[in-house]
Amino acid sequence: MREVTGAASTRIYRCPGCDQEIRLGTPHVVVWPAYDEEAGGVDERRHWHSACWAARERRGVKVHRSKNAPRYG
């Protein structure tokens, strides 16, 4: 996991926790599977609102991926 400042945010992403956009300039977190030690798997990274990431245990994921997709958390 890595925290991204609002200034470092250069794209609009969709949060898998709430299915809403993470707008430019919004601080958020980037997470990737633990097995991807080098964080080189760009396709494996997910951008979450900080509050959604903190509440992921009780809210769950709203974006449904295939059964083989990695689960974050």
C-alpha positions as CSV (number, residue, x, y, z in Angstrom):
1,M,0.0,0.0,0.0
2,R,1.1,3.5,-0.7
3,E,-0.5,6.8,0.1
4,V,-0.7,9.3,-2.8
5,T,-0.9,13.0,-2.1
6,G,-3.4,15.2,-4.0
7,A,-0.5,16.9,-5.8
8,A,0.8,13.5,-7.1
9,S,-2.5,12.5,-8.5
10,T,-2.4,12.9,-12.3
11,R,-5.4,10.8,-13.5
12,I,-9.0,10.1,-12.5
13,Y,-9.4,6.6,-11.1
14,R,-12.5,4.6,-10.0
15,C,-12.5,3.4,-6.4
16,P,-13.5,-0.3,-6.1
17,G,-14.9,0.4,-2.6
18,C,-17.6,2.9,-3.5
19,D,-17.5,2.7,-7.3
20,Q,-17.1,6.5,-7.5
21,E,-14.4,8.5,-9.2
22,I,-11.2,9.7,-7.4
23,R,-10.8,13.1,-8.9
24,L,-7.6,14.9,-9.8
25,G,-5.9,16.3,-6.7
26,T,-7.6,14.0,-4.3
27,P,-5.3,12.2,-1.8
28,H,-5.9,8.4,-1.9
29,V,-4.2,5.1,-1.5
30,V,-2.8,2.7,-4.0
31,V,-2.8,-1.0,-3.1
32,W,-1.5,-4.1,-4.9
33,P,-1.3,-7.8,-4.0
34,A,1.4,-8.8,-1.4
35,Y,2.9,-11.4,-3.8
36,D,3.8,-8.5,-6.2
37,E,6.9,-7.4,-4.2
38,E,8.3,-5.2,-6.9
39,A,4.9,-3.5,-7.5
40,G,5.7,-3.8,-11.2
41,G,2.3,-5.3,-12.0
42,V,0.6,-2.0,-13.0
43,D,-2.5,-3.9,-13.9
44,E,-2.7,-5.3,-10.3
45,R,-2.8,-1.9,-8.6
46,R,-6.0,-0.4,-7.4
47,H,-6.7,3.2,-6.3
48,W,-9.0,3.6,-3.3
49,H,-10.3,6.6,-1.4
50,S,-8.6,6.6,1.9
51,A,-11.9,6.3,3.8
52,C,-13.1,3.4,1.6
53,W,-9.8,1.6,2.2
54,A,-10.1,2.1,5.9
55,A,-13.7,0.8,5.9
56,R,-13.2,-2.1,3.4
57,E,-13.8,-4.8,6.1
58,R,-17.3,-3.7,6.8
59,R,-18.3,-2.3,3.4
60,G,-16.9,-4.8,0.9
61,V,-16.0,-4.2,-2.7
62,K,-18.7,-2.9,-5.0
63,V,-16.7,-3.6,-8.2
64,H,-17.0,-7.3,-8.9
65,R,-14.1,-8.8,-10.7
66,S,-13.6,-12.4,-12.0
67,K,-13.0,-15.2,-9.6
68,N,-9.3,-15.3,-10.5
69,A,-8.7,-11.6,-9.8
70,P,-6.7,-10.8,-6.7
71,R,-8.5,-9.7,-3.6
72,Y,-7.1,-6.7,-1.8
73,G,-6.9,-6.5,2.0
